[in-house]
Amino acid sequence: MGDEQRAKHPPEEVADLERRVRAGEWLKTGAVATLLGMGRTKVHTLVKAGVIGHRKIPGAPQKPQRECNPADVLKLLDERRRVFHGDSEDPA
């Protein structure tokens, strides 16, 4: 599903999101879904499970928005790259 999800977003958008999260910016769940190439529902599941730390930000009273911890997002991004593309942090 990752490649299908990413195909909906221009590579420049994904690259910009990666640049922002590497700079320490907390991204909303929709942006994290785009960056990771997964659906928003999956990101919400990861947030609820504590895999991705978050903070709530003001929004509509019945739907508070969440911003995701950039360190957790980067960890998942790097992990997905290793799994799906065979990339490795240690070439040895």
N, C-alpha and C positions, 0 to 999 in steps of 0.2 A: 504494500500500500504506500510505502514511503515515496517511491518514484512517481506514482500516480498523483499523490498529494502535491509533491514539489512541482510537477508539470503545470499545475494551475498558477504557479507564482513565478514571475521572471527571476532568473538567477541573480540579477542585481538586487532585487528585494531581499532574497535570502541572504546574500552577502552583506547587505546593510544591517540586517538583523543580527548576523553573527558578529559584525564589527561592534555593534552597540552592546551586545551581551558581553563580549570580551573586554569592553571598556567599563564593565561593572553596572550597566543599566539593568534595572528590574523591568522585565517585559510582561505585558498582559498575556493571559493564557492563549488567546488567539494567535498572537505573534509567536509564542513558543511553539504552538502547533505547526505553524508555517515553517519555522526554522528546523524543527525536528522531523518534518515530513509525516506528521500524523494528524489525526482528527482532534478537534477540541475536546471531545468526550474522553479520549484517551488521556489527554493532558489533565483534565479534571480528575480522572481516576488516580493518576500519579500524584496529584496534589493531595487528594483525600487520603491516600495511602502513606503520605509523608515522604515519598521518594523525591518530590520537588517541594522545597520549602517555599512559603508564600507569605504575603502580607495583604490584608484587605485594604482597599482604597474606597473612598466615597463613591457611591453610584446610586442608582435607584434603590429606594429602601428595601424592596423585595429581592433585588439582585445586586448585592455588593460585588464589586469587581476585585479580582485578585491579580497581584503582580508576583512573578516567580523569581526566586533567588537565582541570580546569574551563575553562581558557582555550581548549583545543582543542574542547571540547564546545560552548562558547558560539559559537565561530567557525562550527562546523557548524550550530548551531541558527539563527543569523542568516542563514547562507547558504541553508539550506533554506527559511526564511521568504521570502527574496527570490525564490527560484526558484518555490516552490509558491503563494505568495500575492501576489507582486508587490510585497511590502514593500520599501522602500528606506531606507537610512540617510540619504541625501542627497536631499531632496525636489526639488532644483533640476533 
